Amino acid sequence: MEANLEYSTDDVINNLLDNSKPFSSQFLLFFSDLSLDDLEKIKPIWPEVDRERKCNLLKDLESLMEANTLASCDDFGYFALQDHDPRVRSQAIPLFWECSNIKLIPIFINLLQNDSDSEVNASAASALGKFVLLGELEEIPEKSANKVQDLLINEYLKIEDDSIKQRILESLGYSSNKKVNHFITNALKMNDKKWHLSALLAISRSANNIWGKVVLEKLSDLDTDIQIEAVKAAGELEIESAKEQIIEIMDSSSPDEELYIQAIWALSKIGGNDIKDLFEKMIEESDDEDETGILEMAMDNLDLSSGMPAFDLFDQS
């Protein structure tokens, strides 16, 4: 990615080391496609940078990549993964969310199995989910896909830390391996909200309509966080029978609530002429600019979804 940067590497370094003010956003593009020379200049001063400043920088770079699809911070990410601070290592992992290079697989596996910090282990487990999905889509070699899937299943069965196991379950949600169905079922039986949230996220990634009944039940849960994940799952699985419940959820919440936004988005994924008519009516009647913006984006997604055939990615019945 080429950028016309009107500042020097020294400017970036000085700003990094200046704790009297936040790191300037104008320097973020410096870390995209970072040259080896510039990286070598960053390395000596990096230990002097405050930990919170490092983490905030990595979070800002993640946001930059979400907003700018041309931005790529892989080289800086590889460097940050070697930081002595586990919070920095953990925060560096999301920088690779768009990278599908299978060379990342052994790196993430090593972080999952061997890093001394559970937060890093959990972040690595989440990152491996992308490669489970790519394997199911046959976009990476079968050998690599099987390695990731088998490793995650084995780790799930032997790891005792719930936070890591939950991230593994979420990543395995993309898998067509029938063992994962049992993992999800067992997670739903636990009297633990976090396990239920992870199970619902795995379900939303499964492309498997066997979970329809579970999702419908969870739509009525009294916990808002559970409801949100159930609404997302209903949208991802395009559960037609969930429409009425989701509309009721939408009507009982306000436009500034996460539940409302997710309900709108889920309905746009399920689709149908009735939903299109509903959105058009809501846009016509709304005098809230933010709400109208959400509805218009949902309408665009509805039009996109209606042009694609409906099918189950996996047959696990």
N, C-alpha and C positions, 0 to 999 in steps of 0.2 A: 504494500500500500504506500503510495507516494504522498507526501504531505509537504506543503510549503511552510516550514517552521521558521518563525521569525525570532528564534531564541537559540541560545547555545546549550551544549551539554552542561556547562558550568552553571548556567541559569537554573537548570533542572536540579542539579545537585545542591545548589545553595538553597533552593526552595524546599527540597526534601529535608534538609538539616535544620531549617528554621522553624522551631516549634512555637514561635510567637503568633503564627497565623496558619490557617488551614492550607494544605497543599493545593496549589492553583490548578483548576480544571484545564487551563489553557495548555498545560504541559502533558496532559494525558496521552495525546497522540504520539508523543515521543516514545512511549513504550510499545507502540504498535509496530511490528516488524523491526524491532530494535536491532541496530547493527552490532556486530561483534565488538567493534571498537568502542561503541558507546556502552555496551554491557560491561566491558573490561574496566571502564571508568566508573561505573556504578558499583561494581563489586567491592572495592576497598572501603567505600564510605557506608555501604549498606549496614554493617553491624552498628554504626553510630545512629542510625535512624530509629526513632522511637517505635516501639512495638505497635501501639495503637495507630500510628501514622502509616506503618507498613500495611496493617490490615485494612485501614480505610482506603489506602491507595489501591489495593487489590480489589476491594468491593467496587470502587469507582471505575476501575478498568473493566470489571465484569459488566457494569451498567453501560459503559461505553460500547462494548461489543454487542450488547443487546440493541442499542440505538443505532449503531453504525455497523452494518454487515460486512464492510470492508476491513474493519479493524481486526487485527490478529495479534495476540500477546503471548504466543506459544513460547518463544525463546525466553522471555522474562518469566513466564510461568515455570518453565523447567528450572530456572535459577532459584526462584522463590520456593520451590518444592524442597530445596536443600537447606532451607533456613533452620537454625537451631531451635527456633520457637515453634511449638506445635500449632499455635493459633495461626501463624503465618502460613505454615505448610497446608493446613486445612483450608485456609482461604484461597490458596493458590490453585487448588484443584478445580474449582468452577471455571477458571480461565480456559479450560480445555473443553467446555461444553459443546463447542461446535466442531472440534477436531475429531475425526474418525480414524486417525492413523493407528494401526494396530500395534505400533511400537509403544503406545501408551499402556497397553494391556499388562505387560510384566511390571511396569512402574507402579500402576494402581494395585496390582496383586501384591507387590512387595509392601506397599503402604498399608494395605489391609491386613496382611499377615504379620508384618514385622515391626511396624512403627510402634513406639512405646506409648503413644497417646491414643485414647479411644475415640476422640473427636476426629482425628486424622483417619483412623480405621473406618469410621462411619462414613466420612466424606468420600473415601476411596471406594467403599462399597456402593455408594450412590452413583459414582462416576462410571462404574463398570456396567451399570444398567443400560447405558447407551450401546454397549457392545453386545449385550444380550439381544436388544432390539435389532441391531444391524445383522446379527447372526440369523435371526428369524426371517429377516427380509432378504437374506442371502446376499448381503452387500459386503461381507467380509468372508475370508476363507473359512470353510467348515471346520477345519482343525482349530482355528483361533476361536471360533464361536463355541465349539464344544469345550475347549479349555476353560473359557470364562464361565459357562453355565455349570460345568461339573465342579469347578472350584467354588462357586458361590453356594451350590447345594451342600457340598461337604462342609464349608465354613458355617453355614446356617445350622447344620446338625451338631457341630461341636462347640461353637462359640456360646458363651454364657451371658455376655453383656447384652442386655435387651436393646439398647440404643443401636448397637451394630447389627444385631439380628433383624431389627425392624427395617434398617436401610437395605439389608440384603434381600429381605422379602419384597420390598418395593421394587428393587432392581429385577428380581426374578418374576415380577408380575408380567413382564414382556415375554416370558418363556412359555413354550407349548408343552413343556415337560409336565406330565400328570402329577408328579410329586408336589409341584407347586400348589395345585388345588388343595392338597391335604394340608400344606403349610398355612394357606389362607383360612381354611376351615378351622384349624386349630387356633389360629390367631383370633378369630371371631368368637371363639368359646372362652377366651380369657376375659377376666373381669378387670380390664385395663383399657382405658380410653386410647392410649398411644398405640396399643396393638390393633385396636379397631380402626384407627386412622390409617395405619400402615396397610392393613388388609384391604381397606377401601381403595387406597391408592393403587395397590397391586391389581385389584379388580378392574379399576378404570383403565389399566394398561393391558389387560388380558385379551381384549377383543373377543370375549367369550360370553355368550348370552346365558350360560348356565347360572350366572350370578344375578340374574334379573330379580328374582324374589328377594334375595338379600338386600339389594339396593333399594327396592321399593319399601322394605321394612325400615331401613335406616333413614329414609326420607322423613319419617315421622319421629325420629329421635328427638329427645328434648334438649340435647346438647347441640349448640349451634355449629361447633366445629365438625361434629359428626355429620350434621345435615349438609354442610358445605361440601364435604368429601363425597357424600352420597349423591348430591346434585351433580357434581363433576362427573362421577362414574356413570350416572344415568345419561348424561350428554355424550360421553365417550362411547358408551355401548349403544347409543341411539335407541333407548328403551321407549317405545311408543306409549306403552301403558303408564309411563311415569309423567306424561304431560300434565294431566289434571292436578296431580300433587305438586308439581313444580310451579304451575301457575298459581296455586293457592299459596305456596311459599313466597312467590314473588309479590303477590297482592298483600301479604301480611308483613312485608318488610319495606324499608324505605330505600330510595335510589342511592343513598350514600353508604349503604351497608354492603359488605362483601357477599352476603347471602343473596341479596337482590341481583347483584352483578353476575354472580355465578349461575343463578336461575335463568337470567336472560340468555347467557352464553350457551347453557345446556339446551335450552329450547331451540336456539339457532342451529345446534348440531343435530337435534332430533328431526327438526324440519317439518314440512307439511304446509299446505295452503292455509290451514287454520292458524298456524303460528305466524305466517306472513301477514294474514289479515289482522291478527292481534297486534303485531308490531306496528303496522301502518296506522291502526287506530290509536295506539299509545303515542306514537310520534305526533299525530295530529292534535291530540288532546294535551300533550305535555307543554308546559311553559318553563321547564327546567332545562337549561342549556346542557348541563352535564348528562342528565338523563337522556336527552335527545341524542347526544353524541354516542352514548353507549348503545342505544337502540339502532342507530344508523350503522354502527359497526356490526351489530348482530344481524342486521338485514343483509349486509354485504356477505357475511359468513353463511347466512341462510341461502343466498343465491348461489354461492360457491358450492355448498354441500348438496344442493338439489341437482347440481349438474354432474354429480358423481354417483356411480352405482353403489348400492348398499351391499356389503358382504362381510362375513366374519373372516378375520385374518387367520384365525386358527380354528380347527375343528377338534374340540376336546370333549365332545359329548359322549 
